Amino acid sequence: MTVHHQATAPAAQPDEEFRARLREFLAEHHPGRPPKDPRERLAWTKAWLATSFDNGYAGPSWPREFGGMELSFAQQVVYHEEVARARVPGPLGTGLGIAAPTIIRYGTQEQKQRWLAPMLRGDTVWAQGYSEPGAGSDLPSLRTTARRAGEEYIVNGQKVWTSHAADADIFFALVRTGTRESRQKGITYLVIDAHAPGVQVRPLRDLTGGHLFAEVFFDDVRVPVEMRIGEENDGWRLARTSLGHERAAGALNQAEMYRRVLTELEELARERGQLADALVRDRFVDLEIRVRVIRYNAERTIAGILARGAAGAASSISRLLITSFEQDIHEFAVDLLGPAGLLGKSAPQAVQRSRWLVGFLRTRASTIGAGTREIQLNTVAEQVLGLPHDPGMPPR
Ligand SMILES: Cc1cc2nc3c(=O)[nH]c(=O)nc-3n(C[C@H](O)[C@H](O)[C@H](O)COP(=O)(O)OP(=O)(O)OC[C@H]3O[C@@H](n4cnc5c(N)ncnc54)[C@H](O)[C@@H]3O)c2cc1C
């Protein structure tokens, strides 16, 4: 079976010149293969982010004022294609996709100057402190409190599932400044120094054996008032903006990455002589159609951000498409490989250092993080199909 890459619209000449320049930069400065040791890998990633930033190749959609590239939509597409193809490390933490758009839109000039460029350069790693043991999908029930004391807030409580918390320098958190019953009307958006006294991070082990996320405890942590984004008790409105961008930001890059992963799986199946099986080919055709749909939907999402300044509901559709695709492709890969596909990477007969097994385990969480599949389906039902609002959720 031959897989043809989808035809893209003919690009204007300047975009092709940009592609050539970017490709040259990526080839010349490519950081090579990632080190195995997590500490070394972190330093390796930071070094790459600094190189990209210093050479003017970071933040494709960010304003130039804060070190970004301010690219046209066509050039952002080129950027994500080339970066995904080059296999260079992606951003660290969750700040770029979620906190940065909020700071750009609602932060003071001083906050923008202070936080944005170091985040983009990888000098500071930001992690998202929203979820709590009793507040996930129903985030307005969060209970971590911030009590105003003069020019400071005193923060107490617990966050959970905080991705990259162990590497974080800064948490962007939602905290309760209103009464306990105030729900979304009493929530404030606060930026908290991860190294401040009273902050404790306890890593949690995930299915793959890694420690992607952690529990974070705040015990009388003092946070200066100038670390608040927007007004007190107005954090819910701000958080809703950033969530939309979170879903949208990675969509195009992921579309490119999965385009490549599918081709790699097909090559593996060909080497193993499995493409002779009509049922296997049928599964590949299904995945091929889906990977193309993901790409077109990602373009639609980004076009919406550029045209209206908001990702809109198309971003929820992207997330649904990508998360079910990544679960299905890894499940299919593990099925194809049979018992050998279940071997850990230290086993001599492990296939491709067990990448498919690790992917299978890792993607079990894809339909939970950044909003569960059910919550995404609710969003599509209400915002795209116009069905009645879920009475259990806060009003829009
Ligand atoms: C890999 C990963 C990384 C994460 N990273 C972060 C992070 O960096 N920062 C952070 O703050 N959080 C993070 N999270 C937490 C994530 O946002 C929450 O797990 C998610 O919002 C679900 O919340 P919950 O776990 O409390 O489940 P619950 O909200 O308790 O949901 C339990 C079940 O009920 C369903 N459900 C709940 N409400 C409804 C409804 N109204 N309609 C239909 N079904 C419903 C859910 O879909 C789910 O199946 C991460 C989670 C994962 C898995």
The ligand as a Tripos MOL2 file, in Angstrom:
@<TRIPOS>MOLECULE
LIG
   53    58     1     0     0
SMALL
NO_CHARGES

@<TRIPOS>ATOM
      1 C1         -2.1350   13.0070   31.8650 C.3       1 LIG1
      2 C2         -2.8910   14.0700   32.6330 C.ar      1 LIG1
      3 C3         -2.3190   15.3150   32.8080 C.ar      1 LIG1
      4 C4         -2.9990   16.2930   33.5380 C.ar      1 LIG1
      5 N1         -2.3900   17.5120   33.7200 N.ar      1 LIG1
      6 C5         -3.0020   18.4550   34.4780 C.ar      1 LIG1
      7 C6         -2.3620   19.7070   34.7370 C.ar      1 LIG1
      8 O1         -1.2210   19.9490   34.2950 O.2       1 LIG1
      9 N2         -2.9830   20.6090   35.5170 N.ar      1 LIG1
     10 C7         -4.2380   20.3780   36.0210 C.ar      1 LIG1
     11 O2         -4.7690   21.2680   36.6780 O.2       1 LIG1
     12 N3         -4.8850   19.2070   35.7940 N.ar      1 LIG1
     13 C8         -4.2860   18.2390   35.0420 C.ar      1 LIG1
     14 N4         -4.9210   17.0190   34.8130 N.ar      1 LIG1
     15 C9         -6.2030   16.7610   35.4550 C.3       1 LIG1
     16 C10        -7.3840   16.7360   34.4780 C.3       1 LIG1
     17 O3         -7.6800   18.0300   34.0280 O.3       1 LIG1
     18 C11        -8.5550   16.1010   35.2210 C.3       1 LIG1
     19 O4         -8.2050   14.7590   35.4890 O.3       1 LIG1
     20 C12        -9.8170   16.1330   34.3860 C.3       1 LIG1
     21 O5        -10.2940   17.4410   34.2580 O.3       1 LIG1
     22 C13       -10.9260   15.2510   35.0100 C.3       1 LIG1
     23 O6        -11.1100   15.5530   36.3390 O.3       1 LIG1
     24 P1        -11.1590   14.3910   37.4430 P.3       1 LIG1
     25 O7         -9.9330   13.5570   37.2710 O.co2     1 LIG1
     26 O8        -11.3880   15.0300   38.7470 O.co2     1 LIG1
     27 O9        -12.3780   13.4830   37.0360 O.3       1 LIG1
     28 P2        -13.9170   13.8210   37.2900 P.3       1 LIG1
     29 O10       -14.2040   15.2260   36.8910 O.co2     1 LIG1
     30 O11       -14.2540   13.4180   38.6890 O.co2     1 LIG1
     31 O12       -14.6210   12.8550   36.2600 O.3       1 LIG1
     32 C14       -14.8740   11.4790   36.5180 C.3       1 LIG1
     33 C15       -15.6990   10.9140   35.3630 C.3       1 LIG1
     34 O13       -16.9890   11.5750   35.3120 O.3       1 LIG1
     35 C16       -17.2040   12.1480   34.0320 C.3       1 LIG1
     36 N5        -17.9260   13.4090   34.1780 N.ar      1 LIG1
     37 C17       -17.6870   14.3840   35.0980 C.ar      1 LIG1
     38 N6        -18.5460   15.4210   34.9080 N.ar      1 LIG1
     39 C18       -19.3270   15.0910   33.8520 C.ar      1 LIG1
     40 C19       -20.4000   15.7550   33.1810 C.ar      1 LIG1
     41 N7        -20.8340   16.9590   33.5400 N.pl3     1 LIG1
     42 N8        -20.9730   15.1150   32.1230 N.ar      1 LIG1
     43 C20       -20.5450   13.8700   31.7360 C.ar      1 LIG1
     44 N9        -19.5400   13.2010   32.3540 N.ar      1 LIG1
     45 C21       -18.9380   13.7980   33.3870 C.ar      1 LIG1
     46 C22       -15.8100   12.3750   33.4810 C.3       1 LIG1
     47 O14       -15.8220   12.4540   32.0540 O.3       1 LIG1
     48 C23       -15.0460   11.1790   34.0010 C.3       1 LIG1
     49 O15       -15.2700   10.0630   33.1730 O.3       1 LIG1
     50 C24        -4.2720   16.0190   34.0920 C.ar      1 LIG1
     51 C25        -4.8340   14.7530   33.9180 C.ar      1 LIG1
     52 C26        -4.1670   13.7780   33.2050 C.ar      1 LIG1
     53 C27        -4.8090   12.4340   33.0290 C.3       1 LIG1
@<TRIPOS>BOND
     1     1     2 1
     2     2     3 ar
     3     2    52 ar
     4     3     4 ar
     5     4     5 ar
     6     4    50 ar
     7     5     6 ar
     8     6     7 ar
     9     6    13 1
    10     7     8 2
    11     7     9 ar
    12     9    10 ar
    13    10    11 2
    14    10    12 ar
    15    12    13 ar
    16    13    14 ar
    17    14    15 1
    18    14    50 ar
    19    15    16 1
    20    16    17 1
    21    16    18 1
    22    18    19 1
    23    18    20 1
    24    20    21 1
    25    20    22 1
    26    22    23 1
    27    23    24 1
    28    24    25 2
    29    24    26 1
    30    24    27 1
    31    27    28 1
    32    28    29 2
    33    28    30 1
    34    28    31 1
    35    31    32 1
    36    32    33 1
    37    33    34 1
    38    33    48 1
    39    34    35 1
    40    35    36 1
    41    35    46 1
    42    36    37 ar
    43    36    45 ar
    44    37    38 ar
    45    38    39 ar
    46    39    40 ar
    47    39    45 ar
    48    40    41 1
    49    40    42 ar
    50    42    43 ar
    51    43    44 ar
    52    44    45 ar
    53    46    47 1
    54    46    48 1
    55    48    49 1
    56    50    51 ar
    57    51    52 ar
    58    52    53 1
@<TRIPOS>SUBSTRUCTURE
     1 LIG1         1 GROUP 0 **** ****
